[in-house]
Amino acid sequence: MRLTRALVIYFVVVFVGGALIAPFLYQLARGVAYVRGFGGLANVPFHRIVDRAVLGMALIFLWPLLRVMGITSWRALGFVNPGEKWRDVVPGFLIGFLSLAVIAISAIATGARKGHLTSSSHEIVAHLMSAGSAAIAVAFIEEILFRGALFGAMRKAWNLRTALLVSSIVYALAHFVQKAPDPELVNWSSGLAMLPQMFGKIGDVQALVPKAFVLVVVGIILAIAYQRSGSLFLSIGLHAGWIFWLKSYRFVSTPVVGTANWFWGTDELINGWLALLVLVTLLFAMDRFYPRRQLVAVAATT
């Protein structure tokens, strides 16, 4: 009960608080735009300010949430034996990268997508830097929040299967928070008015299936990687490998008219049934590679 109450309060504070401070930040950005060198702030859309405000609130209030959950150290959060466990990042990245590469290569090889790679070395390097930095940042932040904090607390309060499933469902639904259209006039309540629109896709069955199933499986894989390896490093590597592909799919291929998107997915890569098949296969492989007998020992170290 305490865990549920803490999570509800956290998400209310994050989204409502972020929505309330976004108009102030928007006006502040407009004011700072008059300072030399900051002119670009005048063109930042309001929805992006809302996104950054929500993310900022999530990071600011993460530590108080962790303390309420009884997670008061980096070790308890999942950074166990960093001198040894950091090596899990590389194999994790390769597993994540190769699993989605199966989908991308299959789509290109069968003509469902058209391969495309720019000949400009500058663009390739710029993309690698952009995709790589996004992969590191997203994997690090989301693994701390969803596996280290959320799943870590749930497995203490509930049985392991319930913690795996519920934390993975929350993780999946969080990815359906969408960009809302900017209001014509920004006032103190504009951010609050955008919240229902941001969560509009959660009730859209067509948008949820099969992507939501894929993301639930992704969440379970990452939680198993954390639980059975004994630290967050393996799940961070896996997550980074996936994010790298999600940022690169449109860079290396383009859609083909008439393709069965329900099977292959769109530019999102993970919203087709093939992605679900591949990741369910990976889930069974992870389950076999990290035996259940390790669970008690791992739980004792965290």
C-alpha positions in Angstrom: 0.0 0.0 0.0 2.8 2.4 0.8 4.5 1.6 -2.5 1.3 2.2 -4.5 0.7 5.5 -2.7 4.3 6.7 -3.2 4.1 5.9 -6.9 0.7 7.6 -7.4 2.0 10.8 -5.6 5.2 10.7 -7.6 3.5 10.5 -11.0 0.9 13.2 -10.1 3.7 15.5 -8.9 5.8 14.8 -12.1 3.0 15.4 -14.6 0.9 18.0 -12.9 3.9 19.9 -11.5 5.6 19.8 -14.9 2.5 21.1 -16.6 2.2 23.9 -14.1 5.7 25.2 -14.4 5.9 24.8 -18.2 4.1 28.1 -18.9 6.6 29.9 -16.7 9.5 28.3 -18.4 8.0 29.1 -21.8 7.8 32.8 -20.9 11.2 32.7 -19.4 12.6 31.2 -22.6 10.9 34.0 -24.6 12.5 36.6 -22.4 16.0 35.1 -22.5 15.7 34.8 -26.3 16.4 38.6 -26.5 19.9 38.0 -25.0 22.5 37.7 -27.7 23.3 34.0 -28.4 20.0 32.7 -27.1 17.7 33.7 -30.0 16.9 30.1 -30.8 14.8 29.9 -27.6 12.2 32.0 -29.2 11.4 29.2 -31.6 11.1 26.4 -29.0 7.5 25.0 -29.2 5.4 24.9 -26.0 5.0 21.1 -26.2 8.7 20.7 -26.0 8.9 22.9 -22.9 6.2 20.7 -21.3 8.2 17.5 -22.1 11.4 19.0 -20.6 9.5 20.3 -17.5 8.0 16.8 -16.9 11.4 15.1 -17.4 13.0 17.6 -15.0 10.4 17.0 -12.4 10.9 13.3 -12.8 14.6 13.6 -12.1 14.2 16.1 -9.3 11.7 13.9 -7.3 13.3 10.6 -8.1 15.6 10.6 -5.1 12.8 11.4 -2.6 10.9 8.5 -4.2 13.8 6.2 -3.8 14.2 7.1 -0.2 10.5 6.3 0.5 11.0 3.0 -1.3 13.9 2.2 1.0 16.5 2.5 -1.8 19.1 4.8 -0.3 22.4 3.9 -2.1 23.7 3.4 -5.6 24.2 -0.3 -4.7 20.6 -0.7 -3.6 19.6 1.0 -6.9 21.4 -1.7 -8.9 24.9 -0.4 -9.4 26.5 -3.4 -7.7 30.3 -4.1 -8.1 30.7 -1.6 -10.9 34.4 -2.6 -11.2 33.3 -6.0 -12.4 29.8 -5.6 -13.7 30.5 -2.7 -16.1 31.7 -5.4 -18.6 28.0 -6.6 -18.9 27.3 -3.4 -20.8 29.1 -4.5 -24.0 27.5 -8.0 -24.3 24.1 -6.4 -23.4 24.5 -3.8 -26.1 25.4 -6.5 -28.7 22.4 -8.6 -27.7 20.0 -5.7 -28.0 21.6 -4.4 -31.2 21.6 -7.8 -32.9 18.0 -8.6 -31.9 16.6 -5.6 -33.7 19.1 -6.0 -36.5 17.3 -9.2 -37.3 14.1 -7.2 -38.0 15.8 -4.4 -39.9 17.9 -6.7 -42.1 14.9 -9.0 -42.8 12.8 -6.1 -43.8 15.5 -4.8 -46.2 16.3 -8.2 -47.6 12.7 -9.1 -48.4 11.9 -5.7 -49.9 9.6 -4.6 -47.2 12.0 -1.6 -46.6 14.5 0.0 -49.0 18.0 0.2 -47.8 19.4 3.7 -47.7 22.7 5.1 -46.4 24.0 8.5 -47.2 27.4 8.7 -48.8 28.4 11.6 -46.7 30.9 10.6 -44.0 30.1 13.7 -42.0 26.4 12.7 -41.8 27.3 9.2 -40.8 29.6 10.4 -38.0 27.0 12.9 -36.9 24.3 10.3 -36.8 26.5 7.8 -34.9 27.3 10.5 -32.3 23.6 11.5 -32.0 22.2 8.0 -31.8 25.0 6.9 -29.5 24.5 9.7 -27.0 20.7 9.2 -27.1 21.2 5.5 -26.5 23.4 6.1 -23.4 21.2 8.8 -21.9 17.9 7.1 -22.4 19.1 3.7 -21.3 20.8 5.1 -18.2 17.8 7.2 -17.1 15.0 4.7 -17.9 16.9 1.8 -16.3 17.4 3.7 -13.1 13.7 4.7 -13.0 11.9 1.6 -14.2 14.2 -1.2 -13.2 16.3 0.2 -10.3 13.6 2.1 -8.6 10.2 0.8 -9.8 11.0 -2.9 -10.3 13.5 -2.8 -7.4 10.8 -1.6 -5.0 8.1 -3.8 -6.3 10.1 -7.0 -5.9 10.5 -6.1 -2.3 6.8 -5.5 -1.7 5.3 -8.2 -4.0 6.2 -11.6 -5.4 8.6 -11.6 -8.3 6.1 -12.4 -11.1 3.8 -9.6 -10.1 6.7 -7.2 -9.9 7.9 -8.2 -13.3 4.5 -7.8 -14.9 3.3 -4.6 -13.3 6.6 -2.8 -13.7 6.7 -3.8 -17.3 3.1 -2.7 -18.0 3.9 0.7 -16.4 7.0 0.9 -18.5 5.0 0.1 -21.7 2.3 2.6 -21.0 4.8 5.4 -20.3 5.9 5.1 -23.9 2.4 6.1 -25.1 2.6 9.6 -23.7 2.5 11.6 -26.9 3.2 15.1 -28.2 0.1 17.3 -27.9 -0.6 20.2 -30.3 0.5 23.6 -29.1 -2.2 26.0 -27.8 -2.8 29.3 -29.7 -2.2 31.2 -26.5 0.0 30.0 -23.6 -1.4 30.9 -20.1 -0.9 29.4 -16.6 -3.3 26.4 -17.4 -2.1 25.6 -20.9 0.1 22.7 -19.6 -2.7 21.2 -17.6 -5.0 21.4 -20.7 -2.4 19.4 -22.7 -2.2 16.5 -20.2 -5.4 14.6 -21.5 -4.1 14.9 -25.0 -0.7 13.6 -24.0 -2.4 10.4 -22.7 -4.8 10.1 -25.6 -3.1 7.1 -27.2 -3.5 4.9 -24.1 -7.2 4.4 -25.1 -6.4 3.8 -28.8 -6.4 0.0 -29.3 -5.0 0.3 -32.8 -2.0 2.3 -31.5 -1.6 -0.1 -28.5 -1.5 -3.4 -30.5 1.0 -4.9 -31.0 3.4 -2.2 -29.8 2.2 -2.3 -26.2 2.8 -6.1 -26.1 6.3 -5.6 -27.5 7.1 -3.0 -24.8 5.8 -5.2 -22.0 8.1 -8.0 -23.3 10.9 -5.5 -23.5 10.3 -4.5 -19.9 10.2 -8.2 -18.7 13.5 -8.9 -20.5 15.2 -5.9 -18.9 13.9 -6.8 -15.5 15.1 -10.4 -15.8 18.5 -9.0 -17.0 18.7 -6.9 -13.8 17.4 -9.6 -11.5 19.6 -12.4 -12.6 22.8 -10.5 -13.5 22.7 -8.8 -10.1 23.1 -5.2 -11.4 21.7 -2.7 -13.9 24.7 -2.9 -16.3 23.4 -5.7 -18.4 20.0 -4.1 -18.8 21.5 -0.7 -19.6 23.5 -2.3 -22.3 20.5 -4.1 -23.8 18.4 -1.0 -23.6 21.2 1.1 -25.3 21.4 -1.4 -28.1 17.7 -1.2 -28.8 17.6 2.6 -28.6 20.5 2.9 -31.0 18.5 0.9 -33.6 15.3 2.9 -33.0 17.3 6.1 -33.7 19.0 4.5 -36.8 16.2 2.6 -38.6 15.0 5.6 -40.6 18.7 6.6 -41.3 19.5 3.3 -43.0 16.2 2.5 -44.6 13.0 4.0 -46.0 9.5 2.6 -46.2 8.1 0.9 -49.3 4.5 1.5 -50.4 2.3 -1.5 -49.9 4.4 -3.1 -47.2 2.5 -5.1 -44.5 3.2 -2.7 -41.7 1.2 -4.8 -39.3 3.9 -7.5 -39.6 7.1 -5.5 -40.3 6.2 -2.4 -38.4 6.7 1.2 -39.5 9.6 3.6 -39.0 9.2 2.9 -35.3 10.6 -0.6 -35.9 9.0 -2.2 -32.8 5.3 -1.8 -33.6 4.9 -4.9 -35.8 4.2 -8.5 -35.0 7.7 -9.6 -36.2 9.2 -7.5 -33.4 7.1 -9.3 -30.9 8.1 -12.7 -32.2 11.8 -11.8 -32.1 11.7 -10.3 -28.6 9.7 -13.2 -27.2 12.4 -15.5 -28.6 15.0 -13.3 -26.9 13.0 -13.5 -23.7 13.1 -17.3 -23.7 16.8 -17.2 -24.5 17.5 -14.8 -21.6 15.4 -17.1 -19.3 17.6 -20.0 -20.3 20.9 -18.2 -20.2 20.4 -16.8 -16.7 19.0 -19.8 -14.7 16.4 -19.4 -12.0 18.7 -20.8 -9.4 20.5 -17.4 -9.4 17.5 -15.5 -8.2 17.9 -16.0 -4.4 21.6 -15.1 -4.5 21.0 -12.0 -6.6 18.1 -10.8 -4.4 20.4 -11.1 -1.4 23.0 -8.8 -2.9 20.5 -6.0 -3.7 
